[in-house]
Amino acid sequence: MAILSLASSLPTRVPAGPAPRTIPAASGEFRTALRHLAGGVSVITTGHGEDRTGLTVTSLASLSAEPPTVMFGLNLSSSAYPVLARHRSFGVNFLTAAQKQVADRFAGRGGEKGPARYADAEWSEGRTGAPLLAGALAALDCELEELIERHSHAIVIGRVREVRLGSNDAALLYWRGDYERLGWMAEEAVTALGLRSA
């Protein structure tokens, strides 16, 4: 029985274009690189009454399905950090493409802080008491399970205690420093598919 080597007959791989530019990892370049990673936009809410605040994140991820658990990164200097640590619960609200203003307010782009970030939107309390946004694609009510401090941020791990499914609209995304949308709003889909009644 003969054993043949095919390695010498395989074509040599030729790069498809110019070699990628490599630069040493530094915070500025790292942030620039991450702007190319598209992410869903969520608003994290925490606290009660006048002691409530929140933030806009694109770092939310599912950690486990059994039990249902999520995680996100939170800057240790954020005003939400001590509120979350005190109240030990938070809401995760997946934003629709029509909720860009909510994302801006919770990002503090207009200077809003604390309870002012909740203006011009409808909220209700979840099982843990965390504020949940009406009209979100989905909302998760979470109990804080663990805060793991690393470098400038904490990894926030939350056990999901309640799930609310909302609209079937387009999702709000963040990509290259600006908001984008993915999909159609429900009204657009109805019109495009010719389902509108005459």
C-alpha positions in Angstrom: 0.0 0.0 0.0 1.4 3.4 -1.0 1.0 6.5 1.1 0.9 9.7 -1.0 1.6 13.2 0.3 -0.7 15.8 -1.3 0.9 18.7 0.6 3.3 19.5 -2.2 0.6 19.5 -4.8 -1.7 22.0 -2.9 -1.7 25.6 -4.2 0.1 28.1 -2.1 -2.4 30.5 -0.4 -2.1 34.0 -1.8 -3.4 36.9 0.3 -6.7 38.4 -1.1 -5.5 42.0 -0.6 -3.1 44.1 1.3 -1.9 42.8 4.6 -3.8 44.2 7.6 -2.2 47.2 9.3 -0.9 46.1 12.7 -0.3 48.5 15.5 0.5 48.1 19.2 -2.6 47.8 21.4 -3.3 51.1 23.1 -6.6 52.4 24.4 -7.3 54.8 21.5 -6.7 52.2 18.8 -8.7 49.7 20.9 -11.7 52.0 21.0 -11.4 52.6 17.3 -11.3 48.9 16.6 -14.4 48.3 18.7 -16.3 50.9 16.8 -16.4 48.4 13.9 -18.2 45.9 16.1 -22.0 46.4 15.7 -24.0 46.0 18.8 -27.6 46.0 19.9 -28.5 49.0 22.0 -30.0 48.4 25.5 -30.8 50.7 28.4 -29.9 49.5 31.8 -32.2 50.9 34.6 -31.7 50.7 38.3 -33.0 52.2 41.5 -36.3 53.6 42.7 -38.0 57.1 42.9 -35.4 59.9 43.1 -32.6 57.3 43.6 -32.8 55.9 40.1 -30.6 56.2 37.1 -29.4 54.2 34.2 -27.1 54.0 31.2 -27.0 53.0 27.6 -24.9 49.9 26.8 -23.9 47.8 23.7 -21.9 45.4 25.8 -24.8 43.2 27.0 -24.4 39.5 26.5 -26.2 36.3 27.5 -24.1 34.4 30.0 -26.2 31.4 30.6 -29.6 30.0 29.6 -29.8 27.7 32.6 -30.3 29.6 34.7 -31.1 32.7 32.6 -28.3 35.1 33.2 -26.9 38.2 31.5 -23.8 40.3 31.9 -22.5 43.7 30.8 -19.6 46.1 31.5 -20.1 49.1 33.8 -17.5 51.8 34.3 -16.6 52.1 38.0 -16.9 55.9 37.8 -20.4 55.7 36.4 -23.2 57.3 38.5 -25.1 54.1 38.0 -22.5 51.9 39.8 -23.3 52.9 43.4 -27.1 52.9 42.7 -26.9 49.4 41.3 -24.7 48.2 44.2 -27.3 49.6 46.7 -30.5 48.3 45.0 -29.1 45.0 43.8 -31.4 44.8 40.8 -31.6 46.2 37.3 -33.7 46.2 34.2 -32.4 45.5 30.7 -34.5 47.1 27.9 -33.7 46.2 24.3 -34.5 49.3 22.2 -36.4 49.6 19.0 -35.1 51.8 16.1 -37.8 54.4 17.2 -36.3 54.7 20.7 -33.1 56.5 19.8 -34.1 59.5 22.1 -34.2 57.1 25.0 -30.7 55.8 24.2 -29.5 59.4 24.0 -31.0 60.4 27.3 -29.5 57.3 29.1 -26.2 58.0 27.5 -26.4 61.6 29.0 -25.9 63.2 25.6 -28.2 66.1 26.6 -26.7 66.3 30.1 -29.6 64.4 31.8 -28.8 62.7 35.0 -30.6 60.4 37.4 -34.4 60.4 37.2 -34.3 63.0 34.4 -33.2 60.1 32.1 -36.7 58.6 32.5 -38.6 61.5 31.0 -40.8 61.2 27.9 -41.2 57.4 28.1 -43.5 55.0 29.9 -42.1 52.8 32.6 -43.4 50.1 34.9 -41.8 48.0 37.7 -40.6 44.5 37.2 -40.7 41.7 39.8 -37.6 43.1 41.5 -38.8 46.7 41.3 -36.4 47.6 38.5 -37.9 50.0 35.9 -38.9 48.4 32.6 -39.6 50.4 29.4 -43.0 50.1 27.7 -42.6 49.4 24.0 -39.2 47.9 24.1 -38.4 44.9 21.9 -38.0 43.0 25.1 -37.3 43.8 28.8 -35.5 41.7 31.4 -35.9 42.2 35.1 -32.7 41.1 36.8 -31.4 40.5 40.3 -27.8 41.4 40.8 -25.8 38.2 41.2 -22.2 39.5 41.2 -20.0 42.5 40.5 -16.5 41.6 39.4 -14.2 44.6 39.3 -11.5 44.5 36.7 -9.4 47.5 35.6 -11.7 50.5 35.0 -14.9 48.5 34.8 -17.0 46.0 36.6 -18.5 42.9 35.0 -22.2 42.9 36.1 -23.8 39.5 36.3 -27.6 39.4 36.7 -30.0 36.5 37.2 -33.2 37.1 35.0 -36.3 37.0 37.2 -38.9 38.2 34.6 -39.0 38.5 30.8 -41.4 40.8 29.0 -41.7 40.5 25.2 -42.7 43.6 23.4 -43.0 44.8 19.9 -41.8 43.2 16.7 -40.1 46.3 15.4 -36.7 47.1 13.9 -33.8 47.0 16.4 -31.6 49.9 17.3 -27.9 49.2 16.7 -24.7 51.1 17.4 -22.0 51.0 14.7 -19.0 53.2 13.9 -20.0 55.9 16.4 -23.7 56.2 15.3 -27.0 54.6 15.6 -28.3 52.3 12.8 -31.4 50.1 12.5 -31.8 46.5 11.7 -35.1 45.3 10.2 -38.4 47.0 9.6 -40.8 48.7 12.0 -44.1 46.8 12.2 -46.0 49.5 10.3 -43.5 49.4 7.5 -43.7 45.6 7.2 -47.5 45.7 7.0 -47.3 48.4 4.2 -44.5 46.7 2.3 -46.2 43.3 2.3 -49.5 44.9 1.1 -51.4 43.8 4.2 -52.9 47.2 5.0 -56.7 47.0 4.7 -58.3 49.2 2.0 
